[in-house]
Amino acid sequence: MADQPTVICSAVSEDMLNWQYEEGVRLQTSDKVGGPRFLKLPDGRGRLYCFCRMKKNLSDGTCWSGNDLISGISSDGINFELEPQCRFSRDRTEFASLGITAAEVVAPANAGDNYVMVYSEWQDAPVVRMFPRIPALIPMPR
């Protein structure tokens, strides 16, 4: 059982089939992170997007631990500085009970177009209702 929060690491490959671990941690927080996605920026830097477990106080007075999208910025692709604010957040809904689990940011194809984010949300298992078993009615011989 792991007793430390998850972190984002990296590996390198010459053929995209065989990978070698790179020493060090690329991005970490005081809580769980995961689902990393990297985007090369027009200025040569790179931004690493990932989810981070966040604790939130909801409007109904309850507390919720869910995943929000955060980012880190790097000029060398190895050393990332955690950026100060959340990039994207979704509150708990019927179909997204734990928040964002991964997000891919796609750069615009043409100048003036928008960046597009495609993301997934964790859906908790549906509530199962148990009904009492009713024995089948079998006609008795006479």
SVG drawing of the C-alpha trace seen along z (x, -y; Angstrom):
<svg xmlns="http://www.w3.org/2000/svg" viewBox="-55 -35 73 70">
<polyline fill="none" stroke="black" stroke-width="0.4" points="0.0,0.0 1.4,-3.4 1.7,-5.9 2.9,-8.8 0.8,-11.0 1.2,-10.1 3.6,-12.1 4.3,-12.7 7.5,-11.1 8.9,-10.6 10.7,-8.1 12.6,-8.3 12.8,-6.0 14.6,-5.8 11.9,-3.7 8.7,-4.5 8.5,-0.8 11.3,-0.4 11.3,-3.0 13.8,-3.9 12.9,-5.7 14.3,-9.2 15.5,-10.1 13.4,-12.6 9.9,-13.8 8.4,-16.2 5.5,-17.5 4.1,-16.8 1.7,-18.4 0.8,-17.6 -2.0,-15.3 -2.7,-12.9 -1.9,-13.9 -2.3,-11.9 -3.4,-11.7 -0.5,-13.8 -0.7,-15.5 2.0,-17.7 1.5,-20.6 4.4,-22.3 3.8,-26.1 4.5,-28.5 7.3,-30.2 9.2,-26.9 8.2,-26.1 5.8,-23.3 2.8,-23.0 2.0,-19.8 -1.7,-19.3 -2.8,-16.8 -5.5,-16.2 -5.0,-17.0 -7.2,-15.8 -8.8,-18.9 -11.0,-19.4 -13.9,-21.8 -16.7,-23.1 -19.9,-22.8 -22.8,-25.3 -24.9,-22.7 -22.5,-22.8 -20.8,-19.5 -17.1,-18.9 -16.1,-17.0 -12.8,-15.6 -12.6,-15.7 -10.2,-16.1 -9.5,-19.4 -7.2,-20.2 -3.9,-21.9 -0.7,-22.7 3.0,-23.1 5.2,-25.1 8.7,-24.2 11.4,-25.6 13.3,-22.4 10.6,-19.7 12.2,-18.2 11.8,-20.8 8.2,-21.9 7.0,-24.8 3.5,-24.3 1.3,-27.1 -0.7,-28.8 -4.3,-28.4 -6.6,-25.6 -7.0,-25.4 -10.4,-23.7 -12.9,-22.5 -16.1,-20.6 -18.3,-20.3 -19.8,-17.0 -22.7,-15.9 -24.8,-12.8 -22.5,-11.6 -19.2,-13.0 -18.8,-12.1 -15.0,-12.4 -14.2,-15.1 -11.7,-15.2 -9.3,-12.2 -7.5,-13.3 -7.5,-16.2 -5.9,-16.7 -5.4,-20.2 -5.2,-20.6 -3.5,-23.6 -5.4,-25.6 -4.7,-24.6 -5.1,-28.2 -4.3,-31.6 -7.3,-33.0 -8.8,-29.5 -9.4,-28.4 -7.6,-25.8 -9.8,-22.7 -9.8,-20.6 -11.1,-17.0 -11.4,-15.6 -12.8,-12.6 -14.7,-12.6 -14.9,-9.8 -18.3,-8.3 -18.9,-6.5 -20.7,-3.1 -24.5,-3.5 -26.4,-3.0 -27.7,0.6 -31.1,1.1 -31.7,4.5 -35.2,6.0 -36.3,8.9 -36.3,12.2 -39.7,13.5 -39.8,17.3 -41.1,18.5 -44.7,19.7 -44.5,23.4 -47.8,25.2 -48.1,28.1 -49.2,31.5 -52.7,32.5"/>
</svg>
